[in-house]
Structure formats: structure tokens, C-alpha cells
Amino acid sequence: MKVDEIKPFGKKIDVLVKAVEKQEPREVVARLDNTTHRVSEALVGDETGCILLTLWDDTINQVEGGKTYQVTNGYSTTFKNSLRLNIGRYGKIGESTEEISKANKENNLSEKELSG
């Protein structure tokens, strides 16, 4: 799968992406059980486009800008009417030996407002 093929509420997403940049983590409190978690977003992409990847707790430190990663069994959601890629409990992210030379930042799927 390529980044530009990711649609809202997609499941079982396997995609090779280059990490372009990562935001500083911030702390959030879960409404469900009042626990504190760290969350960050990384802009990731391939030659077809970019998307924001949401990183929680331990996965934050697994991603560095400029490196290529394989996302396995990810899923997509919308947050504030914007498309996001997530790893989740059953997904994985790992550094890849395959390289993506440049991510297409011109086609940022997370910047496009979703309709409907």
C-alpha cells in the first residue's frame, strides 16, 4: 500500500514510510481511567504523499526523522476532521532496511479537510 491509498477508518494497513519530522511529546490524561500518557505526532510519507502518524508512550522513541519505517497492521482514523495513521495495540512499527529517498510533502493527507 502507498500513503495516498490510505482512506478514513482503514484497517490492516501495511505501509513503508519515511519519517519527515516529529513533534515534541505532550502529556494527556485518558478519560477512561485517568492515567497519564505521552503522545506525539510524526509526519511520515512516501513518494505519493504524507500523513500524520500518532505515536503513544513507548512508540514515541522508536521513530526518528529521516529514517524509513515499516508500519504493519496499522489503522487510520480522523481527528479534528483530519486523517491520521495509527499503530495501535495490534500494530507494529520497525526500522526498515529498504530506503525511501524523499517523502512527498506536497500531498499531505492530514492537511486535507475531510468531507461528509
N, C-alpha and C positions, 0 to 999 in steps of 0.2 A: 504494500500500500504506500502511496505517496501522500504528503501532507495535504495537498489540495483536494484529496478524495475524502478527507475527514468531514463527516456531517454531524449535526447535533444528535446526541444520545446514541452514538455508535458504541458498539461493544466489540470485544476481542480484536482490538486494534494493534497490529504489529507494524511498526514503522521505524526506519532508520533516520535519525535526525542529528543535526549539528547544533550544539548549544551556542547561541549567539551572545547572550548576556543573561545574568541572573540578578534579581533584586535582593536587597538585604532582607534577611528573615525578620518577621514580626511575630509577636505573641498574640494568640487568640484563645478565648475560653469557649469550650464546647458547650452548647446549650443543653445537650442531653445529660451529661454527667458532671458539668462544671470543672472539667480538667483543663489545664493549660497546655496548648500545643504551639509549636513553631510552624510557620507557613511561609513559603516564598514562591515566586513565580520566575520561571526561566523562559526566555524567548528561544524557541527551538525551530529548526526547519530543514528543508532540503531544497533542491533546485526548483521545486514547484511552488513553494510558499513557506510561511512561518505560522506558528501558533504558540500561545502561552501554555506552558506545562506547569501545572500546580504541583509543588513539592511540599511534603509534610515531614516534620520531625527528622528521622534518620535519613530520608532520601535527599534532604537538602544538601548534605555534604558529599553525596555521590555524583553531583553534577558540577562541572567547571566549564566556564566559557571557552570556546574554541575547540572543544573535544567532540567526537562523534559517539552517539549512543544508540543502542537498540532498545526500543520500548516494546515489550512483549505483553500481550493481553491487557492493554490499556483500554480506556473508555473515554468518551467525550461527553461534556456537559455544557450547560450555559450558565454564566454567572454575570449578572448585570447586563443581560441581553448580548453577551459576548461569548463566543465559542472558546472552550478550554479543553486541553488534553490532560487526563489524569492517569495515575498509575494504579492507585487503589490497593486494596488488601490482596487481590489475586494477581496483580500485575507485577512486572519486573522492569528494571532499567539497569543496563550494564554498558560499560565502555566497549566500543566496537573496534575491531582491527580494520574494518572497512572505513575508509575516509570519505567524508563529504567535503569538497573544497570550499563551497560557498552556499549559504542559505539565501533564498530569495525573499528579502525583506519587503520588497515592493508589494507582494501579495500576502499581507498579514491577515489571516483569517480571524484573529481575535479583535481586529480593529473594525471589521465589517459588522454593522448592526444587523442583527437577525430579525427577519420579519415573520409575522404570524405568531 
